[in-house]
Amino acid sequence: MTVDSSMSSGYCSLEEELEDCFFTAKTTFFRTVQSKHPPKNVCKPAEEPRCPPTLQEIKQKIASYNSREKNCLGMKLSEDGTYTGFIKVHLKLRRPVTVPAGIRPQSIYDAIKEVNLAATTDKRTSFYLPLDAIKQLHISSTTTVSEVIQGLLKKFMVVDNPQKFALFKRIHKDGQVLFQKLSVADCPLYLRLLAGPDTDVLSFVLKENETGEVEWDAFSIPELQNFLTILEKEEQDKIQQVRKKYGRFRQKLEEALRESQGKPG
């Protein structure tokens, strides 16, 4: 799998409402219980047809796809029945990602030799990826969603657990834009082939993996310790706020009592 990219310069700011959540440089925890109702504009996963297409059907679909592709990004069929092509992935990450600190950008040599620059240091830092970043991937028909996510994280040298992320397909239905979470075993290029080259019909989006439950196994020990430290600080801050609040009430009540005692009955 090879990667190309187009990205705007600069970092994006966090656009989520942070009033009702615990926020760290690693993740966000919501205080309120996740709603049992599905989020707006998110459709439930639909069962994809599992009957594999024949080689002749694949040839016909690829020929139809390439006839409509105008950017020289057509698909190529191999003798073994597999095929290769391109997909574009929009990065819609609203939380910071963790990357190695002080690492130079990956060179062409590093990419060819598959040098893992992240393994050269234990220092870590966090920053926000631009919300409008787009990565173009050259993949095969056997490349799974899991491999696409891992490839994207490796390209950005993100060391966060891949389980924290999910790949969605964005579709238009009944005048609405809907997001459907893909299974880690799905093959994005096959979905691209079925939908055709028009990204207005189907596009892919990388987002945080919102499961409604915190996947504790996806976090490292230092991250969990950081969460505990933040929760303890939040607890102490709340205690101080409550004490100050009722301290002011006590002061006003005592002043009112003194004034009433000083007045003639």
Residue frames relative to the residue before (quaternion, step in Angstrom):
aa qw qx qy qz dx dy dz
M 1.0000 0.0000 0.0000 0.0000 0.00 0.00 0.00
T 0.1159 -0.7895 0.6010 0.0450 3.56 -0.78 1.03
V 0.2686 -0.7890 0.5441 0.0969 3.52 -1.16 0.63
D 0.0307 -0.7365 0.6749 0.0331 3.50 -1.14 0.80
S 0.1426 -0.8265 0.5422 0.0503 3.59 -1.08 0.47
S 0.0512 -0.7198 0.6860 0.0928 3.46 -1.45 0.32
M 0.0890 0.8188 -0.5507 0.1357 3.56 -0.62 1.12
S 0.4231 -0.6727 0.5375 0.2820 3.55 -1.05 0.70
S 0.5178 -0.6514 0.4565 0.3148 3.57 -1.13 0.59
G 0.7270 0.4328 -0.3195 0.4266 3.54 -1.27 0.46
Y 0.4808 -0.6485 0.5135 0.2908 3.51 -1.36 0.31
C 0.3894 -0.7011 0.5404 0.2546 3.53 -1.17 0.57
S 0.4361 -0.6727 0.5258 0.2841 3.55 -1.23 0.40
L 0.5650 -0.5948 0.4465 0.3574 3.53 -1.19 0.52
E 0.1995 -0.8215 0.5286 0.0770 3.57 -0.69 1.09
E 0.5222 0.6421 -0.4258 0.3657 3.58 1.22 -0.08
E 0.5053 -0.6053 0.5141 0.3378 3.56 -1.25 0.46
L 0.1825 -0.8349 0.5163 0.0550 3.56 -0.57 1.18
E 0.4099 0.7446 -0.4618 0.2534 3.60 1.21 0.02
D 0.7947 0.2715 -0.1279 0.5277 3.58 0.95 -0.81
C 0.6740 0.4582 -0.3361 0.4719 3.58 0.89 0.78
F 0.4294 -0.6315 0.5708 0.3018 3.50 -1.33 0.40
F 0.0622 -0.8226 0.5652 0.0018 3.58 -0.70 1.01
T 0.0296 0.7512 -0.6592 0.0124 3.52 -1.04 0.87
A 0.6635 -0.4801 0.3716 0.4372 3.55 -1.29 -0.04
K 0.6598 0.5156 -0.3073 0.4520 3.58 1.25 -0.14
T 0.8027 -0.1400 0.1600 0.5573 3.57 0.82 -0.96
T 0.3608 -0.6982 0.5705 0.2387 3.53 -1.34 -0.09
F 0.1372 -0.7744 0.6128 0.0766 3.55 -0.95 0.93
F 0.3084 -0.7466 0.5601 0.1838 3.57 -0.83 0.93
R 0.4350 -0.6902 0.5124 0.2683 3.55 -0.94 0.89
T 0.7038 0.4553 -0.2683 0.4747 3.54 0.96 -0.91
V 0.5480 -0.6134 0.4543 0.3421 3.54 -1.14 0.65
Q 0.5275 -0.6436 0.4494 0.3248 3.55 -0.93 0.88
S 0.5202 -0.6562 0.4540 0.3044 3.55 -0.96 0.91
K 0.4679 -0.6731 0.4981 0.2828 3.54 -1.10 0.73
H 0.6099 0.5396 -0.3555 0.4588 3.56 1.24 -0.34
P 0.5363 -0.6316 0.4406 0.3454 3.63 -0.96 0.72
P 0.5586 -0.6095 0.4335 0.3585 3.61 -1.01 0.73
K 0.6206 -0.5598 0.4082 0.3673 3.50 -1.26 0.56
N 0.8407 0.1570 -0.1593 0.4932 3.54 -1.11 0.85
V 0.5946 0.4946 -0.4001 0.4917 3.58 1.15 0.59
C 0.1829 -0.8012 0.5624 0.0912 3.56 -0.59 1.11
K 0.5685 -0.5978 0.4438 0.3500 3.53 -1.19 0.59
P 0.5858 -0.5896 0.4140 0.3713 3.57 -1.07 0.71
A 0.2419 -0.7669 0.5814 0.1235 3.54 -0.90 0.98
E 0.5317 -0.6252 0.4669 0.3292 3.52 -1.13 0.64
E 0.2948 -0.7521 0.5655 0.1663 3.55 -0.67 1.12
P 0.5520 -0.5984 0.4457 0.3723 3.59 -1.05 0.61
R 0.2712 -0.8101 0.5078 0.1109 3.57 -0.69 1.13
C 0.5096 0.6380 -0.4349 0.3796 3.57 1.24 -0.17
P 0.3496 -0.7644 0.4947 0.2209 3.64 -0.43 1.14
P 0.4578 -0.6838 0.4871 0.2925 3.59 -0.94 0.81
T 0.5222 -0.6202 0.4837 0.3298 3.52 -1.20 0.53
L 0.6713 -0.4945 0.3616 0.4172 3.56 -1.28 0.32
Q 0.6420 0.5219 -0.3250 0.4581 3.57 1.02 -0.77
E 0.6425 0.5161 -0.3180 0.4688 3.57 1.00 -0.79
I 0.6316 0.5251 -0.3293 0.4657 3.58 1.02 -0.80
K 0.6403 0.5278 -0.3242 0.4543 3.58 0.95 -0.88
Q 0.6719 0.4997 -0.2965 0.4593 3.56 0.93 -0.90
K 0.6649 0.5019 -0.3032 0.4626 3.57 0.96 -0.86
I 0.6534 0.5041 -0.3167 0.4676 3.59 0.98 -0.81
A 0.6357 0.5207 -0.3274 0.4663 3.59 1.00 -0.82
S 0.6605 0.4934 -0.3030 0.4779 3.58 0.98 -0.82
Y 0.6379 0.5326 -0.3201 0.4549 3.57 1.01 -0.85
N 0.7004 0.4794 -0.2740 0.4523 3.58 0.81 -1.02
S 0.6204 0.5463 -0.3515 0.4395 3.60 1.08 -0.60
R 0.7216 0.4105 -0.2351 0.5055 3.60 1.20 -0.52
E 0.5797 0.5817 -0.3754 0.4298 3.60 1.24 -0.26
K 0.1728 -0.8384 0.5151 0.0428 3.58 -0.58 1.21
N 0.6881 0.5020 -0.2766 0.4450 3.61 1.26 -0.14
C 0.5338 -0.6538 0.3899 0.3682 3.57 1.20 0.55
L 0.5282 0.6036 -0.4165 0.4281 3.58 1.09 0.73
G 0.1785 0.8260 -0.5110 0.1575 3.53 0.93 0.93
M 0.5052 -0.6298 0.4974 0.3172 3.54 -1.34 0.14
K 0.2171 -0.7730 0.5866 0.1058 3.55 -1.18 0.69
L 0.2950 -0.7684 0.5514 0.1360 3.54 -0.85 1.03
S 0.2835 -0.7553 0.5711 0.1513 3.55 -0.96 0.96
E 0.6716 -0.5151 0.3555 0.3964 3.55 -1.29 0.33
D 0.6839 0.4933 -0.2923 0.4512 3.59 1.09 -0.61
G 0.6283 -0.5706 0.3288 0.4142 3.60 1.26 0.12
T 0.5839 0.5375 -0.3871 0.4694 3.58 1.26 -0.14
Y 0.1478 -0.7861 0.5947 0.0812 3.55 -1.24 0.35
T 0.2814 -0.7503 0.5799 0.1470 3.53 -1.27 0.49
G 0.1207 0.7862 -0.5983 0.0968 3.53 -1.22 0.50
F 0.5291 -0.6364 0.4754 0.2984 3.54 -1.33 -0.15
I 0.0311 -0.7417 0.6675 0.0573 3.52 -1.26 0.59
K 0.2772 -0.7266 0.6007 0.1854 3.54 -1.25 0.50
V 0.1424 -0.7897 0.5945 0.0516 3.54 -0.96 0.93
H 0.2631 -0.7486 0.5919 0.1418 3.56 -0.81 1.06
L 0.2714 -0.7615 0.5684 0.1528 3.59 -0.86 0.95
K 0.0099 0.7957 -0.6020 0.0660 3.56 -0.56 1.22
L 0.2274 0.7866 -0.5320 0.2157 3.56 0.67 1.13
R 0.2034 -0.8138 0.5392 0.0752 3.56 -0.59 1.18
R 0.6838 0.4202 -0.2847 0.5243 3.57 1.25 -0.05
P 0.5733 -0.5966 0.4183 0.3747 3.60 -1.11 0.49
V 0.3038 -0.7234 0.5898 0.1910 3.54 -1.23 0.55
T 0.4232 -0.6993 0.5254 0.2361 3.54 -1.24 0.56
V 0.0145 0.7955 -0.6029 0.0591 3.56 -0.80 1.06
P 0.6032 -0.5423 0.4188 0.4083 3.61 -1.20 0.34
A 0.3887 -0.7217 0.5259 0.2270 3.57 -1.03 0.78
G 0.8478 0.1994 -0.1477 0.4687 3.55 -1.09 0.80
I 0.4810 0.6537 -0.4499 0.3727 3.59 1.13 0.57
R 0.4527 -0.6807 0.5059 0.2751 3.56 -0.94 0.90
P 0.6189 -0.5447 0.4005 0.3998 3.61 -1.16 0.47
Q 0.5641 -0.6142 0.4365 0.3377 3.55 -1.13 0.65
S 0.2922 -0.7574 0.5616 0.1598 3.57 -0.89 0.96
I 0.6765 -0.4606 0.3682 0.4411 3.56 -1.32 0.14
Y 0.6185 0.5461 -0.3400 0.4513 3.58 1.05 -0.78
D 0.6519 0.5165 -0.3153 0.4570 3.57 0.93 -0.89
A 0.6627 0.5127 -0.3077 0.4508 3.56 0.97 -0.87
I 0.6681 0.4976 -0.3017 0.4637 3.59 0.97 -0.87
K 0.7399 0.4036 -0.2117 0.4949 3.56 0.93 -0.94
E 0.3522 -0.7604 0.4697 0.2777 3.57 1.37 -0.07
V 0.1776 0.7908 -0.5537 0.1913 3.55 0.88 1.03
N 0.2761 -0.7632 0.5652 0.1479 3.58 -0.80 1.04
L 0.2000 -0.8201 0.5269 0.0986 3.58 0.00 1.31
A 0.5928 0.5965 -0.3660 0.3985 3.59 1.11 -0.62
A 0.6645 0.5191 -0.3039 0.4435 3.57 1.15 -0.58
T 0.5777 0.6206 -0.3683 0.3813 3.59 1.24 -0.13
T 0.7894 0.1646 -0.1089 0.5813 3.62 1.23 -0.14
D 0.3809 -0.7151 0.5415 0.2246 3.55 -1.23 0.59
K 0.5230 0.6414 -0.4143 0.3788 3.60 1.26 -0.15
R 0.1114 -0.8093 0.5765 0.0187 3.55 -0.98 0.88
T 0.0148 -0.7650 0.6433 0.0265 3.53 -1.24 0.54
S 0.2901 -0.7625 0.5557 0.1602 3.58 -1.24 0.33
F 0.0989 0.7770 -0.6189 0.0578 3.56 -1.13 0.66
Y 0.5206 -0.6370 0.4782 0.3075 3.54 -1.32 0.33
L 0.3344 -0.7006 0.5903 0.2210 3.55 -1.05 0.79
P 0.5693 -0.5923 0.4309 0.3733 3.61 -1.03 0.65
L 0.5020 -0.6812 0.4465 0.2908 3.57 -0.92 0.88
D 0.7244 0.4231 -0.2491 0.4840 3.60 1.15 -0.51
A 0.3529 0.7437 -0.5002 0.2688 3.60 1.21 0.38
I 0.0922 -0.7808 0.6175 0.0235 3.55 -1.06 0.85
K 0.1143 -0.7800 0.6128 0.0549 3.58 -0.91 0.93
Q 0.2220 -0.7577 0.6021 0.1182 3.54 -0.95 0.93
L 0.1089 -0.8202 0.5615 0.0093 3.57 -0.68 1.13
H 0.2326 -0.7250 0.6292 0.1562 3.53 -1.11 0.76
I 0.0842 0.8223 -0.5480 0.1279 3.56 -0.34 1.26
S 0.4421 -0.6640 0.5259 0.2951 3.55 -1.33 0.05
S 0.6761 -0.5008 0.3546 0.4077 3.54 -1.28 0.19
T 0.6763 0.4748 -0.2952 0.4796 3.61 1.22 -0.31
T 0.4843 0.6598 -0.4416 0.3677 3.61 1.27 -0.08
T 0.2734 -0.7885 0.5343 0.1343 3.56 -0.73 1.08
V 0.6870 -0.4531 0.3727 0.4288 3.53 -1.37 0.18
S 0.6284 0.5496 -0.3290 0.4414 3.57 0.99 -0.86
E 0.6787 0.4805 -0.2848 0.4769 3.58 0.96 -0.86
V 0.6136 0.5383 -0.3475 0.4614 3.60 1.07 -0.67
I 0.6555 0.5035 -0.3109 0.4692 3.60 0.91 -0.90
Q 0.6696 0.4962 -0.3028 0.4624 3.58 0.88 -0.91
G 0.6461 0.5238 -0.3174 0.4554 3.58 1.03 -0.77
L 0.6446 0.5144 -0.3158 0.4691 3.58 1.01 -0.80
L 0.6682 0.4964 -0.3037 0.4637 3.58 0.91 -0.90
K 0.6471 0.5181 -0.3192 0.4593 3.57 1.01 -0.79
K 0.6326 0.5385 -0.3357 0.4439 3.59 1.00 -0.79
F 0.7326 0.3859 -0.2214 0.5152 3.58 1.01 -0.82
M 0.3864 -0.7347 0.4564 0.3204 3.59 1.36 -0.07
V 0.2949 0.7461 -0.5291 0.2766 3.56 1.06 0.83
V 0.2266 -0.8115 0.5298 0.0967 3.57 -0.73 1.08
D 0.3994 0.7040 -0.4887 0.3257 3.59 1.24 0.19
N 0.6064 -0.5556 0.4262 0.3768 3.55 -1.24 0.54
P 0.4984 -0.6747 0.4503 0.3061 3.64 -0.81 0.93
Q 0.5733 0.6024 -0.3848 0.4003 3.60 1.16 -0.46
K 0.5879 0.5818 -0.3693 0.4237 3.59 1.22 -0.31
F 0.7309 0.3897 -0.2087 0.5200 3.60 1.27 -0.27
A 0.0950 -0.7793 0.6173 0.0521 3.54 -1.24 0.50
L 0.3380 -0.7194 0.5718 0.2031 3.54 -1.18 0.65
F 0.1309 -0.7898 0.5982 0.0348 3.55 -0.86 1.05
K 0.2556 -0.6988 0.6265 0.2320 3.52 -1.26 0.39
R 0.2584 -0.7624 0.5825 0.1127 3.52 -0.96 1.00
I 0.0089 0.8109 -0.5814 0.0661 3.54 -0.67 1.15
H 0.3670 -0.6908 0.5745 0.2410 3.54 -1.32 0.34
K 0.1113 0.7901 -0.5906 0.1207 3.55 -0.79 1.07
D 0.8505 -0.0315 -0.0232 0.5245 3.57 -0.80 1.08
G 0.7157 -0.4649 0.2498 0.4575 3.56 0.98 0.87
Q 0.6555 0.4783 -0.3139 0.4930 3.60 1.26 0.16
V 0.3732 -0.6786 0.5815 0.2493 3.52 -1.28 0.49
L 0.0548 -0.8244 0.5626 -0.0289 3.57 -0.55 1.20
F 0.2443 -0.7508 0.5984 0.1365 3.54 -1.18 0.69
Q 0.0610 -0.7871 0.6137 0.0115 3.55 -0.92 0.95
K 0.3829 -0.7323 0.5205 0.2147 3.54 -0.73 1.10
L 0.3068 -0.7644 0.5434 0.1622 3.56 -0.87 0.99
S 0.5093 -0.6139 0.5064 0.3275 3.53 -1.20 0.56
V 0.5856 -0.5959 0.4132 0.3623 3.58 -1.12 0.65
A 0.6836 0.4817 -0.2869 0.4673 3.60 1.21 -0.41
D 0.4799 0.6671 -0.4448 0.3561 3.60 1.24 -0.09
C 0.3218 -0.7318 0.5708 0.1873 3.56 -1.23 0.55
P 0.3577 -0.7869 0.4593 0.2047 3.62 -0.24 1.23
L 0.6443 0.5344 -0.3479 0.4223 3.60 0.95 -0.74
Y 0.6114 0.5334 -0.3516 0.4670 3.60 1.08 -0.62
L 0.6430 0.5050 -0.3167 0.4809 3.59 1.02 -0.80
R 0.6262 0.5299 -0.3265 0.4695 3.58 1.07 -0.76
L 0.6474 0.5236 -0.3139 0.4563 3.56 0.99 -0.84
L 0.6718 0.4990 -0.3007 0.4574 3.59 0.92 -0.89
A 0.7244 0.4481 -0.2466 0.4623 3.59 0.97 -0.87
G 0.4605 -0.6560 0.4739 0.3647 3.58 1.12 -0.55
P 0.6787 -0.5456 0.3283 0.3659 3.59 -1.27 0.21
D 0.5340 0.6476 -0.4079 0.3593 3.60 1.21 -0.28
T 0.3055 -0.7801 0.5209 0.1636 3.60 -0.51 1.19
D 0.5547 0.5782 -0.4076 0.4381 3.61 1.22 -0.16
V 0.6399 0.4987 -0.3173 0.4910 3.58 1.22 -0.47
L 0.7909 -0.0657 0.0881 0.6020 3.57 0.96 -0.91
S 0.0998 0.7638 -0.6344 0.0647 3.55 -0.99 0.89
F 0.3897 -0.7204 0.5322 0.2144 3.55 -1.26 0.44
V 0.0887 -0.7982 0.5958 -0.0043 3.55 -1.01 0.91
L 0.2404 -0.7461 0.6052 0.1392 3.57 -0.95 0.93
K 0.0545 0.7998 -0.5910 0.0903 3.57 -0.70 1.13
E 0.6488 -0.4628 0.4012 0.4516 3.53 -1.32 0.01
N 0.4603 -0.6840 0.4980 0.2688 3.55 -1.10 0.71
E 0.0434 -0.8155 0.5764 -0.0274 3.57 0.05 1.34
T 0.0489 -0.8322 0.5520 -0.0191 3.56 -0.23 1.29
G 0.5163 -0.6207 0.4318 0.4020 3.59 1.23 -0.34
E 0.7500 0.2313 -0.1605 0.5985 3.56 1.28 -0.27
V 0.4833 -0.6596 0.4921 0.2988 3.56 -1.10 0.70
E 0.2475 -0.7591 0.5862 0.1373 3.58 -0.77 1.04
W 0.2239 -0.8320 0.4939 0.1173 3.55 0.13 1.32
D 0.6129 0.5750 -0.3564 0.4083 3.59 1.07 -0.63
A 0.6187 0.5670 -0.3419 0.4229 3.58 1.21 -0.39
F 0.6793 0.4793 -0.2859 0.4766 3.60 1.26 -0.22
S 0.4605 -0.6649 0.5182 0.2780 3.52 -1.19 0.64
I 0.6866 -0.4729 0.3557 0.4224 3.58 -1.32 0.26
P 0.6607 0.4910 -0.3356 0.4581 3.68 0.82 -0.79
E 0.6300 0.5270 -0.3401 0.4580 3.60 1.03 -0.72
L 0.6649 0.4993 -0.3022 0.4661 3.59 0.92 -0.90
Q 0.6372 0.5137 -0.3242 0.4744 3.58 1.04 -0.76
N 0.6255 0.5341 -0.3281 0.4646 3.57 1.08 -0.72
F 0.6266 0.5322 -0.3346 0.4606 3.58 1.03 -0.77
L 0.6549 0.5147 -0.3122 0.4569 3.59 0.95 -0.89
T 0.6378 0.5300 -0.3255 0.4542 3.57 0.99 -0.83
I 0.6693 0.4944 -0.2941 0.4702 3.56 0.96 -0.89
L 0.6487 0.5159 -0.3199 0.4590 3.59 0.97 -0.82
E 0.6405 0.5143 -0.3228 0.4702 3.59 1.02 -0.78
K 0.6472 0.5031 -0.3176 0.4766 3.59 1.00 -0.80
E 0.6338 0.5215 -0.3295 0.4666 3.59 0.98 -0.83
E 0.6445 0.5292 -0.3192 0.4502 3.59 0.99 -0.86
Q 0.6742 0.4896 -0.2963 0.4668 3.59 0.89 -0.93
D 0.6319 0.5270 -0.3329 0.4606 3.59 1.02 -0.76
K 0.6578 0.5038 -0.3102 0.4661 3.58 0.97 -0.83
I 0.6283 0.5347 -0.3343 0.4556 3.57 1.01 -0.80
Q 0.6641 0.5005 -0.3006 0.4670 3.57 0.94 -0.89
Q 0.6433 0.5228 -0.3255 0.4549 3.58 1.00 -0.80
V 0.6600 0.4975 -0.3079 0.4714 3.61 0.96 -0.85
R 0.6535 0.5162 -0.3179 0.4532 3.58 0.95 -0.85
K 0.6609 0.4943 -0.3105 0.4717 3.59 0.94 -0.83
K 0.6357 0.5473 -0.3264 0.4356 3.57 1.00 -0.87
Y 0.7487 0.3826 -0.2240 0.4929 3.57 0.77 -0.99
G 0.5445 0.5831 -0.4007 0.4506 3.56 1.24 -0.27
R 0.6477 0.4963 -0.3141 0.4853 3.58 1.05 -0.79
F 0.6213 0.5340 -0.3406 0.4614 3.59 1.03 -0.75
R 0.6522 0.5178 -0.3124 0.4571 3.58 0.94 -0.91
Q 0.6531 0.5261 -0.3138 0.4452 3.57 0.96 -0.92
K 0.6739 0.4893 -0.2998 0.4653 3.59 0.94 -0.86
L 0.6426 0.5182 -0.3225 0.4631 3.58 1.03 -0.77
E 0.6585 0.5013 -0.3100 0.4680 3.59 0.98 -0.84
E 0.6340 0.5129 -0.3337 0.4728 3.59 1.03 -0.73
A 0.6500 0.5126 -0.3160 0.4636 3.59 0.99 -0.83
L 0.6448 0.5191 -0.3219 0.4596 3.61 1.02 -0.76
R 0.6553 0.5097 -0.3142 0.4605 3.59 0.95 -0.86
E 0.6548 0.5035 -0.3198 0.4642 3.57 0.97 -0.83
S 0.6763 0.4885 -0.3077 0.4574 3.60 0.96 -0.81
Q 0.6532 0.5099 -0.3189 0.4600 3.59 1.09 -0.64
G 0.6675 0.5093 -0.3029 0.4509 3.57 1.14 -0.60
K 0.6208 0.5387 -0.3479 0.4510 3.58 1.22 -0.32
P 0.5178 -0.6285 0.4678 0.3437 3.64 -1.07 0.66
G 0.4801 -0.7099 0.4435 0.2625 3.54 -0.95 0.89
